[in-house]
Amino acid sequence: MKVNFFSALCLVFCVFFVSNAQAKNIWSTHGNTKTLAILIPPIEAQPSSLKALARFLYHEGLDVVIVELNSRHNWTEWIQPVLSVVEQGQSTYTHVYICGVGTGSLLAFYASQTHHLEKCVVISPYYTGYTRTSKILNIAYPLLAPLKQYLPPQKIEQPPEVAPYFEAQMSFSHFIELCSLKRQVIRQLAHIKGDVLLLQSSHDFFASPQSADAFFKRLTQAKKSCIYTGQDQRIGLVNDPNLFNYIVDFFNAPEVYPSDYAYR
């Protein structure tokens, strides 16, 4: 087959582009095609914040990928890398499960509904902020959206131990997109029919402890369980092997029955 120089150059460019687009996601695989766990970090955090959970799931026999959320323009671009990994997983694996942390939980909920995922775990899901200011902004953001380019960034209060993983502030444009994503997800929650596990820490520095309760009530068709833990911070949830066992048991269980709230 005759191939001219221009065609060869285009082929090399495409291979380079695709490989680099996928290289930002952190994969850990055993080489089997049975089960894939997709991990989504908070939108305002680094993927490395989920490495401890990824290692635990990998050692339990699951293939794992941490999705890199590299776009900060709008929520429709945040969801694209997640859906791309989900579609790639569904074309290869027998089972594809998803786990989102904080604001990443919104993306996990979205993908669960649009792609009918069997199981979804959300850790400290974001429904409303912890501070009074963030709670007010969650209500007033439609009125403030036209001014988003002129309003100052929102400071993210965080303890020193999580500083390497999280941004110190969020632009108001970013916050408006987050609220828009949340509104879209809330509309879809009643259509999720898979199994859902909610893990909520008692004092999260970004998401209100009541967030899990708000989502739990709106998951009207899902088989769901909600566990409130004694962890003081979200960082404890994503670095505590004892809590990792809840996720592994949930992923490995043949069926999850609805339950009331549990406290650990």
BAFI-3210 file (N, C-alpha, C; in Angstrom, 3 decimals, decimal comma, padded with zeros to 6 digits):
// residues 264
n [1|2|3|4|5|6|7|8|9|10|11|12|13|14|15|16|17|18|19|20|21|22|23|24|25|26|27|28|29|30|31|32|33|34|35|36|37|38|39|40|41|42|43|44|45|46|47|48|49|50|51|52|53|54|55|56|57|58|59|60|61|62|63|64|65|66|67|68|69|70|71|72|73|74|75|76|77|78|79|80|81|82|83|84|85|86|87|88|89|90|91|92|93|94|95|96|97|98|99|100|101|102|103|104|105|106|107|108|109|110|111|112|113|114|115|116|117|118|119|120|121|122|123|124|125|126|127|128|129|130|131|132|133|134|135|136|137|138|139|140|141|142|143|144|145|146|147|148|149|150|151|152|153|154|155|156|157|158|159|160|161|162|163|164|165|166|167|168|169|170|171|172|173|174|175|176|177|178|179|180|181|182|183|184|185|186|187|188|189|190|191|192|193|194|195|196|197|198|199|200|201|202|203|204|205|206|207|208|209|210|211|212|213|214|215|216|217|218|219|220|221|222|223|224|225|226|227|228|229|230|231|232|233|234|235|236|237|238|239|240|241|242|243|244|245|246|247|248|249|250|251|252|253|254|255|256|257|258|259|260|261|262|263|264]
n.u [000,852|000,621|001,839|001,773|003,948|002,592|000,282|001,452|002,612|000,337|-000,768|001,174|000,965|-001,682|-001,523|000,304|-001,144|-003,453|-002,293|-001,065|-003,278|-004,509|-002,574|-002,553|-004,410|-004,350|-003,482|-003,877|-003,425|-004,270|-004,244|-006,490|-009,963|-012,185|-013,220|-013,428|-012,526|-013,367|-011,980|-012,712|-011,329|-011,837|-012,938|-011,384|-008,997|-005,892|-005,166|-003,496|-004,413|-006,015|-004,489|-003,877|-006,303|-006,615|-004,418|-005,158|-007,554|-006,515|-004,796|-006,725|-007,577|-008,880|-008,917|-007,838|-008,469|-007,531|-009,094|-007,982|-008,851|-008,634|-009,644|-010,854|-012,873|-015,749|-018,558|-019,401|-017,119|-015,625|-016,873|-016,337|-013,735|-014,301|-016,551|-015,368|-013,482|-015,263|-016,719|-014,645|-013,979|-016,391|-016,388|-014,473|-014,386|-016,124|-017,512|-018,052|-017,340|-017,818|-016,337|-016,586|-015,187|-015,987|-016,554|-016,105|-017,907|-020,260|-019,747|-019,488|-022,100|-023,415|-022,289|-023,103|-025,839|-026,146|-024,765|-025,641|-024,402|-023,437|-022,669|-022,051|-019,996|-019,914|-018,000|-018,156|-020,045|-020,651|-023,076|-023,937|-022,011|-019,793|-019,492|-021,228|-021,237|-020,811|-023,155|-025,082|-024,279|-024,786|-027,487|-027,927|-026,488|-027,530|-028,354|-025,996|-024,419|-024,090|-022,137|-019,856|-017,220|-016,170|-016,235|-014,578|-012,307|-013,376|-012,340|-010,986|-011,383|-009,109|-007,428|-003,914|-002,816|-004,014|-003,331|-001,336|-002,831|-005,100|-006,526|-006,084|-008,014|-011,076|-012,124|-014,738|-016,137|-015,593|-016,953|-019,604|-019,978|-019,771|-022,076|-023,979|-023,514|-024,239|-026,989|-027,859|-027,235|-028,885|-031,368|-031,209|-030,890|-033,063|-033,338|-031,316|-030,632|-028,962|-026,742|-025,913|-023,506|-023,053|-020,615|-019,915|-018,081|-017,842|-017,133|-016,463|-014,172|-015,047|-017,480|-020,759|-021,760|-024,391|-024,829|-024,774|-027,169|-029,028|-028,636|-029,170|-031,947|-032,957|-032,338|-034,341|-034,895|-032,696|-030,783|-029,644|-027,185|-026,120|-023,416|-022,339|-019,342|-016,845|-014,773|-012,914|-012,230|-012,442|-010,103|-009,388|-011,179|-010,273|-007,873|-007,934|-007,627|-009,505|-011,971|-011,803|-012,412|-015,199|-015,833|-014,691|-016,130|-018,657|-018,343|-017,808|-020,043|-022,826|-025,366|-026,876|-028,785|-031,355|-030,759|-030,999|-029,551|-026,224|-023,835|-020,422]
n.v [-001,182|002,139|004,929|008,312|011,059|013,072|011,766|009,869|011,561|012,704|010,431|009,784|012,071|011,816|009,439|010,281|012,366|011,068|009,206|010,912|012,255|010,313|009,689|011,231|010,230|008,043|004,816|001,512|-001,744|-005,266|-006,736|-008,177|-008,403|-008,062|-006,381|-002,887|-000,086|003,212|006,183|009,396|012,413|015,292|018,250|020,431|019,359|017,423|014,498|012,752|012,701|010,521|008,254|006,428|005,080|004,006|002,227|000,401|-000,732|-001,856|-003,845|-005,470|-006,759|-005,385|-003,602|-000,266|003,208|006,565|009,496|012,246|015,517|017,897|020,245|023,486|025,151|024,907|022,991|021,038|020,376|019,362|016,923|015,418|013,965|012,028|010,607|009,631|007,770|006,024|005,010|003,785|001,842|000,348|-000,828|-002,717|-004,038|-006,376|-005,469|-002,170|000,146|003,120|005,818|008,767|011,699|014,291|017,217|015,786|013,752|014,631|014,371|011,619|010,777|011,847|010,392|007,835|007,910|008,604|006,560|004,244|002,824|000,070|000,233|002,800|004,849|007,491|009,891|012,040|013,786|016,728|019,000|021,336|024,089|024,281|026,622|029,653|031,633|030,173|028,667|030,632|031,563|029,315|029,467|031,985|032,087|032,086|034,728|036,089|035,158|036,639|038,416|037,047|037,211|039,373|039,103|038,280|035,468|032,481|031,597|028,518|026,922|024,957|022,288|022,047|019,537|018,727|020,530|020,077|018,719|020,148|023,062|026,461|028,337|029,084|030,169|032,524|032,052|029,352|028,388|029,025|027,319|024,901|024,958|024,912|022,396|020,830|021,395|020,204|017,518|016,961|016,926|014,525|012,501|010,938|009,141|007,310|003,923|002,007|000,534|002,430|003,798|005,932|007,717|009,650|012,120|013,441|016,095|017,947|019,929|021,256|020,303|020,265|018,355|017,548|017,019|014,393|013,376|014,953|014,113|011,377|011,251|011,968|009,956|008,080|005,712|004,125|001,434|001,928|002,938|004,659|005,815|007,364|008,558|008,682|010,255|013,271|014,838|015,059|014,092|012,034|010,069|009,282|008,122|006,076|002,786|001,183|002,238|001,893|-000,749|-000,844|000,099|-001,828|-004,127|-003,327|-003,105|-005,778|-007,175|-009,159|-008,061|-005,124|-004,151|-001,803|000,508|002,053|005,002|004,612|004,581|004,923]
n.w [000,000|-000,874|000,762|001,277|002,268|003,723|004,697|006,384|008,257|009,421|010,618|012,559|014,143|015,114|016,644|018,581|019,781|020,830|022,611|024,442|025,391|026,876|028,677|030,968|032,707|035,495|035,451|036,786|036,232|036,066|033,851|033,273|032,255|033,844|036,099|036,448|038,319|038,489|039,528|040,714|041,429|043,645|041,951|042,514|043,304|043,272|041,258|042,639|045,211|045,523|045,429|047,489|047,950|045,391|045,249|047,232|046,201|043,892|044,925|045,906|043,719|041,665|038,565|038,161|037,576|037,846|037,140|035,289|035,667|033,615|032,562|033,162|032,367|031,882|033,182|031,401|030,070|032,137|032,570|030,303|030,140|032,062|031,063|028,773|029,763|031,034|028,830|027,452|029,339|029,476|027,013|027,260|029,787|031,957|034,207|035,280|037,654|039,653|041,502|043,255|044,758|047,005|045,201|042,916|043,154|042,011|039,304|039,210|039,862|037,621|035,451|036,214|035,794|033,035|031,739|032,869|035,062|037,146|039,875|042,241|044,169|046,462|048,111|050,747|049,295|047,313|048,074|049,307|050,548|053,438|054,913|055,955|053,981|051,594|051,539|051,138|048,620|047,081|046,761|045,676|043,324|040,574|040,178|040,441|038,417|035,911|036,709|037,156|036,196|037,451|040,157|043,255|043,889|045,652|048,819|049,866|052,739|054,520|056,220|057,197|056,459|054,103|052,227|050,161|048,246|047,478|045,912|046,969|046,589|044,805|041,676|040,944|038,612|038,262|040,493|039,812|037,630|038,954|040,550|038,519|037,436|039,658|039,811|037,425|037,966|040,176|038,968|037,678|039,525|040,421|038,392|038,509|038,763|039,689|042,194|045,060|047,211|049,877|051,552|054,284|055,921|059,267|059,585|057,100|055,281|053,057|051,910|053,184|056,075|055,904|053,278|052,180|053,137|051,747|049,077|049,371|049,877|047,423|045,691|044,513|043,102|043,280|044,768|047,843|050,282|053,177|054,979|057,820|059,049|061,659|060,940|060,917|058,759|055,159|054,016|055,661|054,919|052,410|052,902|054,708|055,430|056,760|056,075|053,370|053,101|053,210|050,683|048,990|049,799|049,014|046,224|045,646|046,481|045,486|045,415|046,631|049,306|050,134|052,802|056,052|057,574|058,719|061,366|061,971]
ca.u [000,000|001,421|001,493|002,584|004,562|001,590|-000,561|002,241|002,773|-000,952|-000,919|002,060|000,385|-002,869|-001,086|000,905|-002,190|-004,293|-001,531|-000,866|-004,567|-004,837|-001,473|-002,778|-005,149|-003,430|-004,020|-003,233|-004,173|-003,758|-004,279|-007,738|-011,038|-013,367|-013,795|-012,685|-012,992|-013,001|-011,920|-012,773|-010,968|-012,556|-012,572|-010,376|-007,886|-004,985|-005,451|-002,674|-005,133|-006,716|-003,554|-003,969|-007,485|-006,339|-003,526|-005,926|-008,455|-005,679|-004,336|-007,893|-007,842|-009,587|-008,200|-008,196|-008,001|-007,862|-009,328|-007,404|-009,799|-007,681|-010,300|-011,487|-013,685|-017,157|-018,816|-019,522|-015,761|-015,186|-017,449|-015,883|-012,744|-014,933|-017,358|-014,449|-012,945|-016,386|-017,000|-013,514|-014,109|-017,541|-016,070|-013,408|-014,581|-017,441|-018,144|-017,427|-017,856|-017,290|-016,232|-016,241|-014,916|-016,292|-017,185|-016,023|-019,100|-021,258|-019,401|-019,794|-023,555|-023,782|-021,911|-023,921|-027,156|-026,086|-024,192|-026,285|-023,380|-023,997|-022,396|-021,473|-019,639|-019,598|-017,373|-018,399|-020,552|-020,885|-024,422|-023,804|-020,771|-019,801|-019,571|-022,463|-021,100|-021,010|-024,568|-025,799|-023,925|-025,448|-028,851|-027,957|-025,581|-028,103|-028,399|-024,631|-023,717|-023,626|-021,017|-018,860|-015,865|-015,741|-016,285|-013,320|-012,325|-013,823|-011,285|-011,346|-010,784|-008,602|-006,369|-002,584|-002,449|-004,572|-002,882|-000,664|-003,752|-006,219|-006,283|-006,386|-009,178|-011,831|-012,625|-016,193|-016,609|-015,516|-018,026|-020,860|-020,067|-020,021|-023,492|-024,737|-023,381|-025,043|-028,394|-028,103|-027,178|-030,073|-032,473|-031,017|-030,721|-034,206|-033,264|-030,259|-031,247|-027,939|-026,457|-025,179|-023,002|-022,627|-019,765|-019,864|-017,334|-018,629|-016,777|-015,708|-013,796|-015,620|-018,873|-021,522|-022,090|-025,770|-024,901|-025,128|-028,590|-029,768|-028,569|-029,807|-033,397|-033,325|-032,070|-035,596|-034,957|-031,455|-030,561|-028,682|-026,763|-025,390|-022,646|-021,665|-018,161|-016,316|-013,634|-013,089|-011,984|-012,543|-008,825|-009,384|-011,943|-009,547|-006,594|-008,176|-007,895|-010,719|-013,091|-011,656|-013,071|-016,608|-015,926|-014,409|-017,272|-019,753|-018,063|-017,801|-021,330|-023,671|-026,522|-026,927|-030,156|-031,508|-030,578|-031,070|-028,242|-025,387|-022,776|-019,240]
ca.v [000,000|003,335|005,942|009,506|011,644|013,826|010,805|009,295|012,587|012,808|009,241|009,949|013,119|011,282|008,501|011,071|013,125|010,164|008,633|011,937|012,576|009,272|009,488|011,973|009,356|007,139|003,458|000,368|-002,879|-006,626|-007,386|-008,900|-007,536|-008,347|-005,244|-001,627|000,947|004,557|007,103|010,793|013,295|016,566|019,118|021,377|018,602|016,679|013,050|012,040|012,598|009,232|007,156|005,410|004,281|003,263|001,103|-000,581|-001,433|-002,654|-005,032|-006,327|-007,448|-004,571|-002,634|001,057|004,395|007,871|010,389|013,587|016,557|018,930|021,436|024,298|026,173|024,727|021,645|020,078|019,925|018,524|015,577|014,705|012,909|010,955|009,792|008,952|006,600|005,107|004,342|002,896|000,711|-000,474|-001,587|-003,678|-004,758|-006,936|-004,588|-000,860|000,846|004,483|006,390|010,178|012,314|015,710|017,717|014,713|012,921|015,108|013,748|010,192|010,671|012,148|009,247|006,683|008,017|008,617|005,321|003,117|002,054|-000,837|000,649|004,139|005,266|008,914|010,188|013,446|014,438|018,162|019,530|022,741|024,328|024,187|027,950|030,401|032,316|029,221|028,286|031,739|031,593|028,200|029,889|033,243|032,091|032,478|036,186|036,598|034,589|037,639|039,183|036,075|037,594|040,516|038,794|037,689|034,018|032,000|030,899|027,185|026,651|023,598|022,044|021,971|018,219|018,505|021,615|019,635|018,108|021,005|024,462|027,328|029,144|028,715|031,352|032,577|031,380|027,927|028,100|029,081|026,083|023,826|025,032|024,482|020,936|020,268|021,504|019,185|016,208|016,802|016,562|013,160|011,527|010,024|008,176|006,332|002,678|001,090|000,543|003,634|003,871|007,268|007,793|011,059|012,437|014,258|017,509|018,125|021,335|021,878|019,888|020,179|016,986|017,236|016,802|013,004|013,240|015,585|013,223|010,107|011,380|012,164|008,717|007,373|004,404|003,387|000,665|002,866|002,877|005,860|005,599|008,517|008,090|009,571|011,008|014,715|015,497|014,213|013,451|010,773|009,084|008,775|007,574|005,156|001,431|000,622|002,695|001,305|-002,054|-000,633|000,251|-003,139|-004,998|-002,831|-003,484|-007,238|-007,765|-009,421|-007,174|-004,270|-003,864|-000,480|000,540|003,366|005,555|003,870|005,393|004,111]
ca.w [000,000|-000,996|001,752|001,056|003,462|004,485|005,412|007,468|009,274|010,111|011,444|013,714|014,990|015,779|017,671|019,651|020,461|021,608|023,718|025,454|025,996|027,842|029,613|032,200|033,616|036,195|035,346|037,445|035,696|036,216|032,551|033,046|031,759|034,641|036,819|036,447|039,247|038,029|040,654|040,292|042,539|043,642|040,839|042,979|043,894|042,408|041,208|043,614|046,477|045,568|045,181|048,547|047,633|044,157|045,579|048,001|045,286|042,987|045,660|046,095|042,457|040,681|037,752|038,667|036,868|038,420|036,006|035,351|035,269|033,214|032,025|034,191|031,709|032,247|033,692|030,307|029,769|033,262|032,482|029,118|030,402|032,838|030,149|027,855|030,468|031,236|027,557|027,193|030,247|029,112|025,798|027,572|031,038|032,260|035,190|035,443|038,825|039,719|042,851|043,219|046,057|047,068|043,976|041,928|043,296|041,046|038,022|039,342|039,729|036,232|034,616|036,616|035,175|031,574|031,213|033,565|035,773|038,149|041,247|042,386|045,520|046,588|049,390|051,080|048,076|047,461|047,817|049,692|051,257|054,892|055,503|055,704|052,696|050,493|051,517|050,512|047,201|046,417|046,460|044,924|042,175|039,279|040,094|040,388|037,257|034,940|037,259|037,614|035,822|038,239|041,581|043,739|044,121|046,948|049,540|050,343|054,037|054,536|057,196|056,575|055,925|052,771|051,355|048,916|047,305|047,124|045,615|048,103|046,287|043,618|041,000|040,997|037,396|038,591|041,437|039,069|036,852|039,919|040,905|037,345|037,389|040,740|039,418|036,406|038,611|041,013|038,068|037,178|040,606|040,505|037,285|038,779|039,208|040,176|043,624|045,459|048,577|050,271|052,728|054,667|057,140|060,193|059,437|055,866|055,186|051,865|051,731|054,428|056,484|055,524|051,837|051,883|053,426|050,657|047,916|049,716|049,742|046,019|044,955|044,790|042,444|043,503|045,989|048,414|051,675|053,590|056,198|058,411|059,762|062,678|060,422|061,023|057,483|053,970|053,748|056,395|054,164|051,250|053,321|055,817|054,931|057,354|055,266|052,042|053,115|052,858|049,228|048,389|050,064|048,187|044,843|045,497|046,839|044,316|045,427|047,805|049,682|050,730|054,251|056,670|057,864|059,656|061,949|062,283]
c.u [000,892|000,932|002,377|003,044|003,532|000,701|000,174|002,403|001,496|-001,162|-000,075|001,493|-000,808|-002,491|-000,499|-000,149|-003,027|-003,548|-001,303|-002,154|-004,928|-003,776|-001,712|-003,623|-004,178|-004,047|-003,186|-004,029|-003,461|-003,707|-005,528|-008,804|-012,319|-013,980|-012,865|-013,337|-012,462|-013,084|-011,869|-012,437|-011,867|-012,059|-011,433|-009,128|-007,035|-005,364|-004,671|-003,366|-005,837|-005,780|-003,648|-005,168|-007,256|-005,458|-004,288|-006,831|-007,681|-005,227|-005,494|-008,337|-008,572|-008,600|-008,720|-007,676|-008,454|-007,963|-008,698|-008,431|-008,992|-008,317|-011,015|-012,418|-015,167|-017,406|-018,958|-018,148|-015,179|-015,650|-016,879|-014,813|-013,306|-015,721|-016,482|-013,882|-014,052|-016,666|-015,879|-013,613|-015,246|-017,296|-015,068|-013,738|-016,006|-018,211|-017,348|-018,116|-017,195|-017,312|-015,783|-016,084|-015,246|-017,055|-017,094|-017,195|-020,188|-021,012|-019,701|-021,293|-023,988|-023,498|-022,751|-025,280|-027,078|-025,603|-024,637|-025,266|-024,008|-023,850|-021,659|-021,209|-019,367|-019,098|-017,492|-018,911|-020,900|-022,318|-024,471|-022,544|-020,929|-019,987|-020,888|-022,408|-021,385|-022,460|-025,413|-025,537|-024,591|-026,881|-028,863|-027,166|-026,241|-028,152|-027,003|-023,864|-023,265|-022,404|-019,820|-017,423|-015,301|-015,706|-015,007|-013,437|-012,825|-012,689|-011,799|-010,623|-010,354|-007,510|-005,030|-002,291|-003,009|-004,095|-002,169|-001,621|-004,796|-005,786|-006,737|-007,621|-009,831|-012,357|-014,145|-016,796|-016,639|-016,680|-019,388|-021,055|-020,355|-021,490|-024,373|-024,691|-024,256|-026,522|-028,755|-028,145|-028,426|-031,278|-032,414|-031,026|-031,846|-034,178|-032,152|-030,885|-030,235|-027,806|-025,591|-024,781|-022,518|-021,820|-019,564|-019,073|-018,118|-018,327|-015,877|-015,410|-014,405|-017,099|-019,560|-021,820|-023,515|-025,919|-025,350|-026,614|-029,432|-029,771|-029,329|-031,316|-033,843|-033,036|-033,246|-035,668|-033,726|-031,542|-029,380|-028,389|-025,959|-024,709|-022,000|-020,514|-017,729|-015,132|-013,920|-012,958|-012,136|-011,244|-008,716|-010,101|-011,129|-008,158|-006,725|-008,527|-009,154|-011,956|-013,016|-012,375|-014,557|-016,777|-015,701|-015,586|-018,466|-019,564|-018,185|-019,149|-022,179|-024,880|-026,523|-028,376|-030,243|-031,353|-030,800|-029,651|-027,506|-024,274|-021,621|-018,240]
c.v [001,237|004,389|007,164|010,111|012,357|012,897|010,196|010,285|012,745|011,632|009,346|010,975|012,589|010,329|009,253|011,791|012,224|009,617|009,654|012,328|011,567|009,150|010,181|011,183|008,343|005,751|002,480|-000,871|-004,195|-007,354|-008,200|-007,907|-007,763|-007,082|-004,043|-000,670|002,288|005,502|008,539|011,681|014,527|017,452|020,051|020,686|017,923|015,196|012,255|011,906|011,255|008,035|006,062|004,500|003,438|002,048|000,017|-001,392|-002,327|-003,940|-005,979|-006,980|-006,649|-003,791|-001,252|002,143|005,630|008,856|011,753|014,588|017,802|020,206|022,190|025,350|026,067|023,260|020,625|019,571|019,114|017,085|014,767|013,647|011,748|010,031|009,032|007,691|005,571|004,321|003,388|001,651|-000,211|-001,291|-002,709|-004,582|-005,288|-006,027|-003,282|-000,146|002,218|004,976|007,835|010,743|013,800|016,181|016,696|013,758|013,339|014,480|012,249|009,953|010,862|010,947|008,018|006,713|007,895|007,294|004,084|002,211|001,250|-000,307|001,986|004,408|006,764|009,168|011,682|014,210|015,898|018,524|021,006|022,886|024,280|025,545|028,635|031,095|031,379|028,784|029,371|031,768|030,459|028,548|031,059|033,206|032,433|033,995|036,783|036,131|035,639|038,428|038,303|036,469|038,696|040,240|038,078|036,181|033,683|031,215|029,554|026,931|025,187|023,453|021,844|020,633|017,959|019,543|021,134|019,115|019,077|022,430|025,324|028,196|028,673|029,996|031,345|031,926|029,871|027,533|028,097|027,802|024,891|023,794|024,584|022,970|020,290|020,300|020,439|017,792|015,955|016,396|015,095|012,102|010,507|008,961|007,146|005,079|001,656|001,149|001,757|003,531|005,288|007,181|009,265|011,244|013,438|015,747|017,653|019,603|022,029|021,544|019,752|018,731|016,575|016,913|015,388|012,763|013,806|014,706|011,923|010,163|011,485|010,941|007,764|005,988|003,544|002,523|001,336|002,575|004,132|005,593|006,911|008,005|009,111|010,394|012,505|015,421|014,515|013,467|012,132|009,690|008,481|008,272|006,565|003,763|000,806|001,009|002,157|-000,040|-001,938|-000,581|-001,087|-004,083|-004,610|-003,252|-004,994|-007,885|-007,993|-008,504|-006,389|-003,918|-002,480|-000,536|001,954|003,856|004,702|004,786|004,487|004,946]
c.w [000,000|-000,015|001,518|002,370|004,327|005,302|006,597|008,615|010,095|011,061|012,706|014,679|015,777|016,905|018,855|020,464|021,359|022,811|024,813|026,123|027,066|028,932|030,949|033,186|034,217|036,231|036,169|037,038|035,957|034,876|032,311|032,594|032,564|035,243|036,775|037,434|038,771|039,217|040,142|041,481|042,561|042,499|041,235|043,527|042,830|042,392|042,251|044,965|046,624|045,372|046,238|048,308|046,392|044,425|046,311|047,076|044,325|043,671|045,986|044,787|041,403|039,822|038,128|037,735|037,634|037,264|036,271|034,818|034,895|032,698|033,128|033,587|032,063|032,576|032,576|029,874|030,921|033,073|031,319|029,391|031,206|031,913|029,163|028,483|030,691|029,958|027,178|028,066|029,856|027,847|026,067|028,749|031,186|033,198|035,269|036,599|038,906|041,158|042,730|044,617|045,999|045,839|042,844|042,007|042,311|039,675|038,054|039,213|038,267|035,330|034,941|035,933|033,653|030,987|032,003|034,259|036,907|039,565|041,267|043,860|045,491|048,003|049,655|049,864|048,320|047,091|048,167|050,520|052,765|055,547|055,158|054,344|051,540|050,396|050,861|049,012|046,433|046,026|045,486|043,622|040,836|039,085|039,919|039,153|036,247|035,394|037,599|037,281|036,719|039,741|042,020|043,918|045,516|047,603|050,026|051,660|054,099|055,589|056,493|055,904|054,528|051,768|050,086|047,850|046,749|046,820|046,790|047,854|044,991|042,967|041,027|039,750|037,605|039,503|040,737|038,258|037,761|040,319|039,741|037,196|038,453|040,385|038,385|037,019|039,442|040,167|037,660|038,270|040,661|039,414|037,477|039,379|039,717|041,689|043,958|046,929|048,838|051,561|053,077|055,954|057,979|060,068|058,219|055,690|053,975|051,684|053,083|054,787|056,132|054,032|051,489|052,102|052,288|049,408|048,166|049,468|048,289|045,153|045,139|044,160|042,708|044,753|046,686|049,877|051,968|054,925|056,622|059,267|060,803|062,212|060,490|059,683|056,336|053,713|054,495|055,634|053,036|051,607|054,463|055,286|055,522|056,546|053,836|051,962|052,787|051,340|048,538|048,590|049,200|046,730|044,631|045,798|045,600|044,240|046,731|048,093|050,319|052,232|054,752|056,923|058,883|060,155|062,346|063,086]
res [m|k|v|n|f|f|s|a|l|c|l|v|f|c|v|f|f|v|s|n|a|q|a|k|n|i|w|s|t|h|g|n|t|k|t|l|a|i|l|i|p|p|i|e|a|q|p|s|s|l|k|a|l|a|r|f|l|y|h|e|g|l|d|v|v|i|v|e|l|n|s|r|h|n|w|t|e|w|i|q|p|v|l|s|v|v|e|q|g|q|s|t|y|t|h|v|y|i|c|g|v|g|t|g|s|l|l|a|f|y|a|s|q|t|h|h|l|e|k|c|v|v|i|s|p|y|y|t|g|y|t|r|t|s|k|i|l|n|i|a|y|p|l|l|a|p|l|k|q|y|l|p|p|q|k|i|e|q|p|p|e|v|a|p|y|f|e|a|q|m|s|f|s|h|f|i|e|l|c|s|l|k|r|q|v|i|r|q|l|a|h|i|k|g|d|v|l|l|l|q|s|s|h|d|f|f|a|s|p|q|s|a|d|a|f|f|k|r|l|t|q|a|k|k|s|c|i|y|t|g|q|d|q|r|i|g|l|v|n|d|p|n|l|f|n|y|i|v|d|f|f|n|a|p|e|v|y|p|s|d|y|a|y|r]
***
